[in-house]
Amino acid sequence: MLGMCYPRRASLQQKGQPKPLKQSFHGNYKDLADLDRFPRCFTMPDWNFCEYEGEWKRVLADGWEVPGFGRPWEHVLRSTGGNGSDTSQLYKEEVVTVEKQARAVFVEEDIINKCSRDEFLQVITEQGCFILQVALCYLGGGPKTLGYPPDDPLFGEKGWNNRLIKFLVNRYIFSIENQVPLVVLKVLMKQSFFQNVLRKGKWKRLNDLASMALYDFLVQPMLLDLHDPALKNPRGNFRRRRSPVGFFHKNSHWPREHQPNTLLHALWLLLTGPPPGSSGSSPHCTSNHVDDEEKECHDHLYNTTLSAKELQEAGISFKSFKGLGTRRIKFKKRMLEAHLYLPCIYVESHTVGLLKNLIDFERDVDLEINQREVSAYINLMSDLIRSRDDVRVLVKGDIIDIDPKYEIYFPEGLAYMGRHFDRLEMINSHNFAAIRRQTRRYVKPSMRTKIMNLVVIGVLLTLVQTIYTVLSYHHPLH
């Protein structure tokens, strides 16, 4: 079953209770402050880092120098009021309550080799506060609710730059090297500083992937608790509550064993969709695998597919389904037409970088080849989209929502990501191989065939109507 959490280096086919994925612990969350590493946050197709680099240099020059990121932590302590050391101790005591769960997210040997227990707690607490401030600034539409001085270069109302905040959300928060356990972020969100920010802000769920993941898995659960006083116990803590089912896949769709352990894991679940059999999955949703019987019946699996424009010319149209979920991709052939169903995805300047992070995530947690859903999806999309004409075909089919200025770069971005995994191995491990075969073998019905099908349908409908009329005449009471 896809989407389950399994231990590092363990087979994903084992049965029983799944265990959390194990991510690498990099131990240094301050790499972005190192200007030598700054360009590495950008993938090859979007080498526009210079316009961000100038803004980031301005921020660093005005008090956010290396090692940096201590400033947001100091702001939390100062804004909370009272004795700063007492507030710091209170935050760290709250993080200690979930320390065991937080450590379980990472490979334990990585933590032991790179930092002490106190350093680990300090890193995830201070970095967690920075991540939350960036996320809330982005989702709330500005830094006003954070309460920084107006001239602060990053979070001040006069000095802030929305494009730079968006960069930090997409390239820093969702980087494989900067993951903080989600249980830590939720504990920090329940503290007074962030509760006050939630009360003051006007929160909205934007349509880009990063915003959806942050809102669905981090902000929305806190808002539900915040606006329902009955959920609070006398000590001010919050009880768990399921989120209502809404557009796209919300975190309530996954049972507890499938809940994400980091924001990057949450993004992965959002894009791939609920695991088969869970409350949020379609009753027809199945794993993206090619069964052994399928392989035996078909000794040749196509290692590519026609482009979107070629498929359209072959008589195959594209349909989007509500929400995300790469597991729901399918090809349906009907009497008069054929459709390839794909999830609708919003593409903007950071989308390629986000998808590349998800490919890194699948490799970092040692998912087996047939469990790397995002890699298989990118592999299929890179076949469908080879030129700007292919992009426009999918735009007309409501498969892609993209700014026209990025249409020419997206095919190059997909090709770039495809070089980070074995394409042939990925193809032969997913049901996308069956989709490739079905689309290649599809023959567009001739006009004569369409007319004959319409005649057959007309005869059948006439027969049904006749039977219904006769039954109504002889059995009027029934």
C-alpha positions, 0 to 999 in steps of 0.5 A: 500500500502506498503512502504508508510510513515505514522505517529506514532501510526496511521493506515497504512490502512488510505487513503490520503496523507501519512505522514513521519514515526516517529522514536524514538529520543535517544538523545545520539549519542555517545554510541559507544565511551562507551566501556561497550556498544561496544559488544552490536553492535554485534549480537549473531552469530558474536561474533567477537567483540574482534578483533574490540574492540582492534582497537577501544580502540586504536582510543579512546586512541589517542584523540578520548576519550569520549565524542568523535566525536567532533574531526571530527567536529573540522576537518571540521571547521579547513579545511574550513578555516577562522574563526572557529566560523563563519564557525560553525555558517554558518553550523548551519544556513544551518541546521536551514533551514531544522529544521522543516523537521528534527524534523518531522522525530522523535517523538516530545515528545522525542526531548522535553524530552531529549534536548533543541532546540540548543542541538538538532541542535548541535547534528544532525550537529556534528553527521551528519559531522561524519557520512558523513566522515565515509561514504565517507571514505568507498565509496571513498576507503580511507581517503586521500580525507578527509585531516586528518594528516597521523597519525590520528588513524581513518582517517589518511592514516597511522592509518586508518583501513578499517575493522573498517571503515566498522564496523562503516558504518554497525553497527553505521551509520545504528543503530536505535539509531544513525539516523540523518535526511537525509535532514540534511545530504544532506544540510551538503553535499552541504557545501564547505568541503564535496563538495571538498571531492566529487570532489577529490574522486573516488566513486564506488557503492559496492555490499553490502547493506550498500554501495548501500544505501549510494551511491544511496540515499546520494552520487549519487544525489550530484555527479549528481549535482556536475558534472552538473553546469547548476543545480547550481543557482548563490548562489551555491545551488543545484536544485533537479534532478532525478537520472537515473534508473539503476541496483537495485532500485535507489532513483528516483523510489520513488515519493516524499511521499515515499522518505526516511527520514533517512539512515536506512529508505533508506536501508529498501526501498532498500531491499523491493523495490519500492511501488506498483504503483510507477515508479520503481515498476514492473507492476505485483508488488503487496502488500505482503498481504494475502487478506481476500478472500484468507483467507476465501478460505483457512482455513489453512495457513502453518506456515512453508515451506520446506527448500531450499534443500527439495524444490530442491528435490521436483522439484522446482528450484530457480531463481533470478531477477534483483535487490532487492525487497522483494515484488517481491518474487513469485512462478511460476508453468509451464508445465514442471517445477516450480520456486521460484523467490527471490532477490539476496542478498550479505551476509558478516560479517555485513549482519545479523546486518544490517537486525536486525537493519531493524527489529528494525526499523519496530518495532520502527516506529510502522509499522503494522504487515502486513507492516513489509516487512523485518521481513516477508522476514527474516521469509521466509528465515529462513525457507528456510535456516536451514543448510549449505546445504540449503545455498549452494543450494541458492548460486548455484541458484544465490540467495545468494552471500556469502563468504564460511566461513560465510555459516555455520553461516548464518542459525544461524543468520536467526534463531536469528533474527526470535526470535525478532518477532511473526513468526506465526503472520508474516506468516498469514499477508503476501502473503508468506503464499500463497507461502508456501502453493503452494510449499507444494502442488506442485507435480513434474510432472512424466516423462510420464506427461512431455512427454505428455506435450512436445507432446502437445506443439509440436502439437500446434507449428505444427498447428501454423506453418501450419496455417501460411503457408496456410495464406501465400499461399492464402494471400501473400500480407498480 
